[in-house]
Amino acid sequence: MFLIDKSYYQIKKTKQKGLGVFAKKKIKAKTIIGEYTGEKIEIEKYDLEKDKDGLYLMFLDDKYAIYPDLKKQDIHLINHSCDPNCWILNSNGKVYFFALRDIKSGEELTISYLLPPKDETCNPCTHDCYCGSQRCTGSMHLGEEAYLLSNAFRVCSTISASLSPINGIASKAFKTRPKR
């Protein structure tokens, strides 16, 4: 669910990634873009056949994930980039996307999907990246070192956010959320 006013974004077709979310006007760094909402499901019971038309399962914790309502045009349409301008904050059982830096008008909003390193379970792998950034690896999968770093960051940010929701990035981001 978008937490910024509709005047800040638009959903439109991309060249190779289906639909995407684009800034209609400048979005300031640390702005909360929205909350990833949907059905809370047990990861072990997830049917991988749902991912034929795209990757929508959002990690919540070691046991649960969120699967969005694909009938809605919502925050799940934010695409992957190897050089994202938004990031994911998992706090108190909720998942938020926020702007890492100022996002210019016309720029696509992107996150890193933070997929684990490619292994035999992803065969054939359909997680090709088309972000076109100078840092593009051609895959949505992280390398081993980047994955270990992202997990360490996730654990630290989750602990920090759960200890005090008015601390750190989350509180700064909420303070800079555009007025509705």
C-alpha positions as CSV (number, residue, x, y, z in Angstrom):
1,M,0.0,0.0,0.0
2,F,1.5,3.3,-1.0
3,L,2.0,5.8,1.8
4,I,2.9,8.7,-0.4
5,D,0.3,10.7,-2.2
6,K,-0.7,9.6,-5.7
7,S,0.7,12.9,-7.0
8,Y,4.2,11.5,-6.3
9,Y,4.1,8.4,-8.5
10,Q,2.6,6.7,-11.5
11,I,2.5,3.1,-12.6
12,K,3.4,2.5,-16.2
13,K,4.8,-0.2,-18.6
14,T,8.6,-0.6,-18.7
15,K,10.6,-1.9,-21.7
16,Q,11.5,-5.3,-20.3
17,K,10.1,-5.6,-16.8
18,G,6.4,-5.3,-17.2
19,L,4.8,-2.6,-15.0
20,G,6.9,-0.3,-12.9
21,V,6.6,2.6,-10.5
22,F,7.9,6.0,-11.6
23,A,8.3,9.3,-9.7
24,K,6.0,12.0,-11.0
25,K,7.9,14.6,-9.0
26,K,11.0,14.6,-6.7
27,I,10.8,12.2,-3.8
28,K,13.2,13.1,-1.0
29,A,15.7,10.7,0.5
30,K,14.3,8.8,3.6
31,T,10.7,9.2,2.5
32,I,8.6,6.1,3.3
33,I,7.2,5.0,-0.1
34,G,4.8,2.4,1.2
35,E,4.1,-0.8,3.1
36,Y,4.2,-4.2,1.3
37,T,0.9,-5.7,2.1
38,G,-0.9,-9.0,1.3
39,E,-1.5,-12.4,2.6
40,K,0.9,-13.7,5.3
41,I,1.9,-17.2,4.3
42,E,4.2,-19.8,5.6
43,I,7.3,-20.0,3.4
44,E,7.4,-23.8,3.5
45,K,3.9,-24.0,2.1
46,Y,4.5,-21.5,-0.7
47,D,3.7,-22.8,-4.2
48,L,6.6,-21.7,-6.6
49,E,4.1,-21.9,-9.5
50,K,2.8,-18.5,-8.4
51,D,6.1,-17.0,-9.6
52,K,5.6,-17.8,-13.3
53,D,4.6,-14.3,-14.1
54,G,6.9,-12.4,-11.8
55,L,8.6,-12.5,-8.4
56,Y,6.2,-11.2,-5.7
57,L,6.9,-13.1,-2.5
58,M,8.3,-10.7,0.1
59,F,10.4,-12.1,3.0
60,L,9.0,-11.2,6.4
61,D,11.0,-13.5,8.7
62,D,12.4,-17.0,8.7
63,K,9.0,-18.6,8.8
64,Y,6.6,-16.2,7.0
65,A,6.4,-14.1,3.8
66,I,3.9,-11.8,2.3
67,Y,2.1,-12.4,-1.0
68,P,0.4,-9.4,-2.5
69,D,-3.0,-9.0,-4.2
70,L,-1.9,-9.1,-7.8
71,K,-5.2,-7.6,-8.9
72,K,-4.2,-4.3,-7.3
73,Q,-1.7,-1.9,-8.8
74,D,0.4,-1.4,-5.7
75,I,3.9,-1.3,-4.2
76,H,4.7,-4.8,-5.3
77,L,5.2,-3.4,-8.8
78,I,8.5,-1.7,-7.7
79,N,11.1,-3.5,-9.8
80,H,14.5,-4.9,-9.0
81,S,17.7,-3.0,-9.7
82,C,21.4,-3.8,-9.0
83,D,21.7,-0.1,-8.0
84,P,18.4,0.6,-6.2
85,N,17.1,4.0,-5.1
86,C,14.8,2.5,-2.5
87,W,15.4,0.0,0.3
88,I,13.4,-2.4,2.4
89,L,12.9,-2.0,6.2
90,N,11.4,-5.0,8.0
91,S,10.0,-3.6,11.3
92,N,7.6,-5.1,13.9
93,G,6.1,-7.6,11.4
94,K,5.7,-5.1,8.6
95,V,7.8,-4.4,5.5
96,Y,8.3,-0.8,4.3
97,F,10.0,0.6,1.3
98,F,11.8,3.9,1.7
99,A,13.9,6.2,-0.6
100,L,17.6,5.7,-0.2
101,R,18.4,9.0,-1.9
102,D,16.5,11.8,-3.7
103,I,14.6,10.3,-6.6
104,K,14.1,12.6,-9.6
105,S,10.9,13.1,-11.5
106,G,10.6,10.5,-14.3
107,E,12.9,8.0,-12.5
108,E,11.8,4.5,-11.8
109,L,11.6,3.5,-8.2
110,T,13.6,0.3,-7.6
111,I,14.8,-2.0,-4.8
112,S,17.2,-4.9,-4.7
113,Y,15.3,-8.2,-4.4
114,L,18.2,-9.5,-2.3
115,L,17.8,-13.0,-3.7
116,P,20.3,-15.6,-2.3
117,P,23.2,-16.7,-4.5
118,K,22.1,-18.9,-7.4
119,D,22.3,-22.6,-6.7
120,E,20.8,-25.8,-8.1
121,T,17.3,-25.1,-6.6
122,C,17.0,-22.2,-9.1
123,N,17.1,-24.3,-12.3
124,P,16.2,-23.1,-14.8
125,C,16.8,-19.7,-13.3
126,T,14.4,-17.0,-14.6
127,H,15.8,-14.2,-12.3
128,D,17.6,-12.2,-15.0
129,C,18.1,-8.6,-14.3
130,Y,17.3,-5.9,-16.9
131,C,18.0,-2.8,-14.8
132,G,20.6,-1.5,-17.2
133,S,22.6,0.2,-14.4
134,Q,26.4,0.4,-14.5
135,R,26.4,-2.0,-11.6
136,C,24.1,-4.5,-13.3
137,T,25.2,-8.1,-12.8
138,G,22.6,-9.6,-15.1
139,S,21.0,-11.5,-12.3
140,M,18.7,-10.7,-9.4
141,H,20.7,-13.1,-7.3
142,L,23.4,-11.6,-5.0
143,G,26.9,-12.9,-4.9
144,E,27.9,-14.8,-1.8
145,E,29.6,-11.8,-0.1
146,A,26.8,-9.3,-0.9
147,Y,24.2,-11.8,0.4
148,L,26.1,-12.2,3.7
149,L,26.3,-8.5,4.1
150,S,22.6,-7.9,3.2
151,N,21.6,-10.6,5.8
152,A,23.8,-8.9,8.5
153,F,22.2,-5.5,7.6
154,R,18.7,-7.0,7.7
155,V,19.3,-8.6,11.1
156,C,20.8,-5.3,12.5
157,S,18.0,-3.1,11.1
158,T,15.3,-5.5,12.3
159,I,16.7,-5.5,15.8
160,S,17.2,-1.8,15.8
161,A,13.7,-1.1,14.6
162,S,12.1,-3.6,17.0
163,L,13.9,-2.1,20.0
164,S,12.6,1.3,19.4
165,P,10.3,2.2,16.5
166,I,11.2,5.9,17.0
167,N,14.9,5.2,16.4
168,G,17.1,5.2,13.3
169,I,16.0,5.2,9.7
170,A,12.4,4.4,10.3
171,S,11.7,7.5,12.4
172,K,13.7,9.8,10.1
173,A,11.9,8.4,7.1
174,F,8.5,8.9,8.7
175,K,9.3,12.5,9.5
176,T,10.1,13.2,5.9
177,R,7.0,11.5,4.4
178,P,5.3,14.0,2.1
179,K,2.0,15.4,3.2
180,R,-1.1,13.8,1.8
